[in-house]
Amino acid sequence: MATSAKPTSPSFSELFTPKLVTVLREGYRLPDFRADLVAGLTVAIVALPLSMAIAIASGVTPDRGLYAAIIGGFIVSLLGGSRFQIGGPAGAFIVLVAATTQTYGVDGLLLATFLSGIMLLAIGLLRLGTFIKYIPYPVTVGFTAGIAVIIFASQIKDLLGLTLAHEPGPLLEKLPALAQALPTANPAAIAVAGLAIGTIVLVRRFRPNWPAYLIAVALASVVAAGFGLPVETIGTRFGGIPQALPAPQLPAISLDRIVEVLPAAVAFTLLGSIESLLSAVVADSMTGRRHRSNCELVAQGIANIASPLFGGICVTGTIARTATNVRAGARGPVSGMLHALFLLLFMLVAAPLASWIPLSALAGLLAVVAWNMAEKHEFATLLRSSPGDAVVLGATFLLVVFRDLTEGILVGFGLGALLFLHRMAQMVQIEHLQPMIEEDQADEPRPTDRYDAALAADADVTVYRISGAFFFGTAASVAAALDRIGQQPKAHVIDFSAVPILDSTAANTLEGFVRKARRQGAAVYLTGTRPAIRRVLLTHGVRPPEVHFEPTIAEAVTAAHASLAGPPADAAAQPEQA
């Protein structure tokens, strides 16, 4: 008899071979390099102002954003599991990085990033990356929208050129402080920010292939310097940026310090894994390719270990830059590596020019980023889709905005899991002549294949069929339905052919039903049990001679009638032979 081959799990090399190696094996030629060269330059032009703006918004100097983009971006492309992923500082991290810097200082931020890299590396090597896909969609939309609101709020000070001695972090404290500082608004800063935002909008409308961010920042810088506008610049606040990478150096490490920054490191790890894999999924949807999630997390981990060694902030996959890379015609990871090298070249050659960039222009750039991050259409769609999804979305969004990012994700995930269990519980059905537990609250009840009603109507042998997942969320409903069956037959046949999963709670519930039936002198026959389901049942004591396993309902009914009409009771009670 022919047996089907059991699927083998992927080998270590299949899971963790970088996509760069795959691309080179496929044959990487000069036309591919030219395409990656153009794509890498395009992404570098986009990443240059963004990296500095994100670093400034995160409460650190702009050079730390460039270090992260150069070191982290190169490693992500070199070792990553996605062909097109672009690594670097991301807007999603602004809130966490700013809070960590304010609480623990820059040294604490670097240590938290370093520890996060170790955690990401471990998650990837333990092959836990596939579990990230279980984050519910309303949670991702809710926390992304919440981050967008916080990013925009953090840029109001520079957008308006406000004079504020201390800007509070929490939104409910920040907004009153900003309102009190409104009389100090700088018209020149507002004009420069408006010029940057308007330029980005117009370039994207009429010349979508042009680097809108770089054009906007360059034009704002020329206007501010040419007219001598009284606006704060990178030079006046930070004194410019270095023209070289610093020597690598380990962050200050001690046990007390590790324990202190560990919550921040865990938050970086959680957000970094979600953000990077979401970005890889976006790239897959745009190209038809498939990334290796665990390999990508390993690369993200190494990148976050290396970035703080050079003074860089957190690194993750960046959706906007990755999409730009794909649209620019990238052929593989070489474009991401070239993007990092171009950024290094820009820093070495053009660092003095960065001193002229107005902070209000960078604030305008981040305001556009926040607007694009908000996923407004998806947010509105989820609010209309179902009350459950709206609750998960709203809870995540409000907690991220007014409480804490990690708390928002965890609560949203918990609510999403409860919502899933509730929906699964609604899908279970038990048939006995007619459906006894129905999907009353489901939009479109799933039709169930009917069994022979004549079999189910037998006075001596009753037949039930359970359809749907039989687990702890549905066990009570199934037990109640079985108890509601008024008649007391001489044998029960329960069909499991439409049960995809069964857990220990369900097995324990069934074991209780079997004991009750035996006390009433009724035999129990189970049909259609898959090997995995039968294994759980046997483990929990649902086994011969208390129950009888038969392949089909018809065979179980025949066996029950033969037992009732045939041999003496003491012979019928003998254990079944294998």
N, C-alpha and C positions, 0 to 999 in steps of 0.2 A: 504494500500500500504506500503510495507516494505521500510524503510529509512535506509540509511547507517549511521553508527555511526560516529560522528565527532571525529577526532583524538584529544586526549587531550595532552596538553603540559606537559613535565616532571615536577614532583614536585620538591620542593627545596631540599628535602632529596635525590632524585634520581640524581640531578645535582651536589651536593656538598658533598656527602658521600665519604670519602677518600677510596681509593682502599684497604688500609690496613684492614678496617672494612669489606669490601666485601670478601677479602681473608680469614679472620678469620671466617666469617659466612659460607663460603663454606667448612670449615673443615681444619684446619692447624695442621699437625701432625709432629712427630719427623723426619721422612724422609725429609719433606719439610724444616724443620729448618736446618738439616744437609746440604742440598743443598744450602740454603741461606747463611749458614756459610762459605762454600767454596767460593761461588760467592762473598760475601762481602769481604773476605780476598783478593781474586784476584783483585777486583776493588781497594781496599785500596792500594795495592802494586803499581798499575798503577797510582793512584791519588797522592801518596806521592810526587814523584819528580815533577809531572806536576803542582800541586798546588803551590809549591815553585817557579818553573820556571815562571809560569804565573804571580805570584805576583812580582817577580823581574823585569820581562819585563814590568810590569805595572807601575814601578817607586816607588814601596813600598817594605817594608821588607818581606822576605819569610814567616815569621810567620803569616802575615795577610792572605796569601793564604790558609794556614792550618786552621786558624780560620774559614774562609768562608766555607771550605770543611767540617769541623766538625760540626759546628752549622747549617749552611745552608743545608748541605747534609742530616743531620738527619731530619730536619723539612720537607724538600721536600718529603722524603720517608714516613714520618709519616702522613702527611696531604694531599699528592698529589693525583691527579686523574689518575696517571699511575702506573701500577704494577711494572715497571722496571726502571723508570726514576732515574738517579743519578744526584744529584745537586752538584754544586761547582763552583769554579772560572773557567771561560772559555776563551779560546784564542781569541774568537771574541770580548771580552771586553777589550783586552789589549790596543787598540788604544784609546778608550774613557776614560778608567781609567787613563792612562798615561797623556792624555791631561788635564783631570780634576785635577789630582794631581799637575801637573805643574802650572796650573792656579790658583787653589783655595787652594792648600795644602791638607794634609791628612785629616784635620778636615772638609774641604769642601767636600772631597770625601766621607767621612762617612755620612755627612748630605745628600748629593745627593743620596747615596744608600738608606738611611732611607726613604727619600721622594719617591724614586722610588718604594720601597716596599709598601708604602701606595697607590700609583697609581695602582700598579699591583693588590693589594687587591680589590680596587674599581672596576677595569675593570672586574675582575672575578665575584664579587658579582652582578654587573650590567649585567652579562651574555654577555659581548662583546667579549669573547674569540673566538667565532665562526667566527668573522669577520677577524681574523688573517689569515684564510685560503684564503682570497681574495688577499693576496700579490702574484703578478705574479711570476711564476717560474724563468723567466730570472732575476728578481730583486734579488731573494735569491741567485742564482748562482753568479750574478755579485758582490753583496756585500761580499759574502763569499770569492770569489777569490781576491777581493780588500783587504780584511782584511789579507788574507794570504800573499800578497805582502808586506804589511806594517809590519806584524809580522817578516817576514824574514829580511826586511831592518833594523828593530830595533835590530836584533841579530848580525848583521855584526860586530859591535864593539867588542863584547865579543867572537865571533867566531874567530876573527883574533887577539884578545888581543891588540887592538889598544889603544894608549894613547890619549885621547881626553878630553880637558878641559870642553867643553860644546858641547853636541850632540843636534843639532836642532831637533824639532819635525817634521815639514813638510818635505815630501820626497824630494822635489826639493831643499831644503836647506840642508837636511841631506846628500845626496849623494856627493856633492862637499866637504863637511867637512870630510866625511869618506875618500874620495880620497886623500885629503891633508894629512891625518893621516896615510896613507898606509906605509910610511917608518918606523913607530913605531911598525909594526906588530911583534907579539911575536911568534916565531916558536913553542915553547912549547905549547902555547894555541891552535895554529892551529892543532898540533898533537893530543892533548887531545880531541878537538872537532871532528876531523876526526875519532879517536878511538871510540867515543860515537856514531857517526852516523853509522860507519861501523858495530859496534856491534848490533845496532838496526836492520839494514838491514839484517844481517846474522841470527840473532835469529828469526826474522819474517819469513825468508826464510826456515830455517831448523827446527826450534822448535817454530812454531807459537803459541803454548799454553803457552809458557814461558813468564814471565813479562819482555819484551824487554827493556822498559824504565829503570826499576830499575836495571837490570843487567848492562846496559850501564853506568848508573851513578855510580854504585858501582865499576865497573871495572876501570873507568876513575879516580875515587877518589883514589883507591888503587895504580894505576900506578903513579899518580901525587905525592902522598905522599911517596911511596916507592922509587922513583927515585929523590925525592926532586926537582921536576920541579918548575920553577919560574912562577907559574900561580896564578891568583887571585881566591880566594875561598869565600864561604859564610862567613867563619870566619874572613877573612882579610877585607872584605867589610862591613859586618853587625855585626860581633862579635858573630855569632851563632844565635840560636833560643831559646826561652824560653821553659821550661819543664812543663808548666802548662797553662791553660786557664786564661786570665785576668778576673777580676771582671767586670760584665756588667756595662756600663755607657752610658748615653745618649750623643749623639754628641751635640756640642754647637749650640743652636737654637735661632735665632732671625729673625724678619721679613725681615730685610735688607739682612741677609745671605741667607734666603730661596729664596728671589727674585734673588739673585746673582747666586745661583747654580741651579735654576729651569731648565734652558735649558739642563744642564747635566743630571738632574734627568729624564727629559722627554726622552732624548736619551737612558738612561739606560732602561727605561720602554719599549720603542719601541723595542729595540734590545733584551731585556730579554724575552719579550712575544713571539717574533718571534722565537728566538733560542730555548726556552724551548718547545714550541709546535711542532717545527720541530723535535726536539729530541724525543718527545713522539710519533710522527707519525712514525719515524724510528723504534722505539720499537714495535709499532703496526704491522708494515709491517714484522718484523722479527718473531713475535709471533702469529699473527692472533688475537690479543686482540684489545680492543678499549678503548682509554683513555677518561677521562672527562675533556674537555679543560678548562672550567671555574673553576672547582675544582683545576686543576693544577695551574692556575694563582693565585688563592687564596693562595695556598701553597707557590708558588714562592714569592708572596707579603709578607707573614709572614716571610719567610726565609730571605728576604732582609731587613725586619725591625729588625730581631734578629741579623743578622750577624754583622752590624756596632756597635751594642751594645757591642760586644766583640772585636771590632777592626778589623773585617773582611771586605773584599771587596765584590763586587757584586757577587750574586749567580744566576745561571741559570741552566737549564738542559743541560747536556754535552753529545753530540752525541757519542763521542769515548768511554767514560766511560760507558754510557748506553748500547752501543752495546757489550762492554766487559762483562757487567753484564749479558746480555741475553746469550751470548756464554758460559759463565761460569756455566750456568744451574740454574739461579735464579728462584725461584718459586713465589716471590712476593716482596712487599716493605721492608720486614724484611732484605733482603740482603743489601739494601741501608742504612738502619739504622745501621746495623753491620759494613758496610764500614766506616761510620763516627766514630763509637766506636773504630775500629781498628786504624784509623788515630790518634785518641786521645791517644791510647795506645802507638803507635809508637813515638809520640811526648813526652810522659812522660818518656819513657824508652831510646829512641835512639836519643834524641835531640843533645847531644854532638857530635855524629858522623856526623851530618849535617854540622858542621863547616869545614869538610875536602872536601866537594863537590866543584869541580872546576866550576866556572861560565861558562867557555867555554863548559863544558860538558852539562850544562843546556841549553846553547845557541844551541848546536847541537841537543838536544832533541826538542826544539821549532822549529828549522829549519825543522825537520822531520814532526812535527805537521802542520806547514805551507804548506809543500809540499802536505800532505794528505788532507788539507782543500780546496785546490785550485779547486777541482772538474774539472780537466783538460778535461776529456772526455765530460762531460756535457757542458762545456764552448764551446768546438769545435763544438759539435752537434748543439747548439743553434745558433752559428755563421752561420752554413750552412742551418738551418731549414727555415728561412724566413727573409727578410730584416727588417720587423717590430721587430721581436724578437731580431735580432742582434743589432738594434738601442737601444732598451731598455737595453739589456745586456751591451753594450759598454758604454752607458751613465752612468749607475749605477756604473760600474767598475771604469771608469775614475774619476768620481766625488768622489767616496770613496777613491781612491788612492791619488788624487791630491787636493781635496777640503775638504770634510767633510762627515763622515759616514751617519749622519742623512739626510743631503742634498741629498746624493746619493740615499738613500732609497725613500725619498719623490718624487724626480724627476723621478726616475725609476717607482714608483707606478703611478705617473701622466701620464707618457708616456704609460705605460701598459694599463691604463684605456682608454686613447684616442685610442690606437690600438684596444682594444676590441670593442669600439663604432664604429670604422671604419669598422671592420669586421662584426659587427651586421648589420650595414647599408647596406653592400653589399649583405646581404642575403635576403633582402625584395624583393618580386615579386608582380606585379599586372598583372592579366590575363584578357584579353578581346579578345577573339578569339585566341590570341597567347600571349606569355610572353612579357610584355612591359618594365619591369625593370628586367634585368637578372643579375646573378652573373658573370659578364664578367671577373672579376679578381680573382674569386675563383678557387681553384684547382679542386674541384669536385662539380659542382652545384648540389644542393639537388633536386631530382625529386619532382614535385608537382602533387597531385592527380587532374586529370582533371575533370571539370564539363561538362555538356552537351553543346557541341558547338552550337547546334540548339537553345538553350535558349539564349546563348550569342549573336547569330546572329539576334535576333529579331529586327525589324526596330523600333518598338515603345518602347520596354523595353530592355535596355542594362544591362548586368550582368558583374560585375567585381568581382574578388576574390583577396584579399590581403593575401599574405603568408609571415610569418615572424614577428619579433617584430616590432610593430608600435609605435615608441617612438621619442623623439626629434631628434635623429640622422638620422631617416628615414623619418620624416614628410615632409620635403621639397621635397624629391624625389617622395613620393606618390602624393603630391599636384601637382607637375609638370606633372606626368604621367596622372593624371585625367584631367588636363587642355589640354593635347595634344590630347585627344580623340576628333576627329573632329565633329562627328555627335552630334545632339542635340535631344535626344529621349524625349519621354513623361514621362518616368519613369526610375529611376536608381535603380538597385539592387546591393548592395555591400555585399559580403559574408565575414564574420569575423571568420569563423570556424577554419581557419588555423593561426589565430593571437593569440599567447600565452600571450602577454602583450600589454597594451596600456596606455600611460601616458597623462598628461594634455596637452602637446604640440600637440600630435596627435589628441586628442579630439577637441582642438581648430581649428586645420587644417580641420577636418571633418565638424565642425560647419560652417566654412567659405564656404566649398563646398556645404553644404545644403542650405545656404542662396543664393548662386549663382544659384543653380538649381531651387529654388523657384521663383527667379526673372525671370527665363526662362520658368516658368510654368510647371516644371517637378517635379514629386513626387520622394521621396527617400525612399527606403526600405532597412533595415539592417537585415541581417540574421546571424545565428550562433554566436550571441554575448553571451559570458559567463557572469554569474552574476557580476563578478568583473569588466569586461569590460563595461557592460551596466551601472553599477553604476558610473563609471568615465564619460561616455557619458551623462548621465542624469544630473550629477553635472554641466557639462559645457554647458547645454542648448540644447543638442542633444536629443530632446524628442518629443513625439506626441504633437500637430498635425503636426509639421514640418517634422517628420520622422515616419515611421511605422516599427515596429519590428515584424519579422516573424521567425519561427523556421528554415525553409529550403529555399533554392533557389526556388524550384518548387512551394512552397506555396506562396512565395513572387511574383513570376511571375504571378501566377493565380490571386492573389489579385489585382495586378496592372492592368491586363487585365479587370478584373471585374469592377474595379473603372473607367477605361477609357470608357468602353462600357455600363455601367449600369446607376446608379442613377444620378440625376442632380448634377451639380457641387457644389451647396450649400449644398446638403446632403453629398456628398463625403468629403467635408471639415470638417464635424463634427469630434470632437475628438474621438479616438478609445475608445471603452469600455474595461475595464479590463476583 
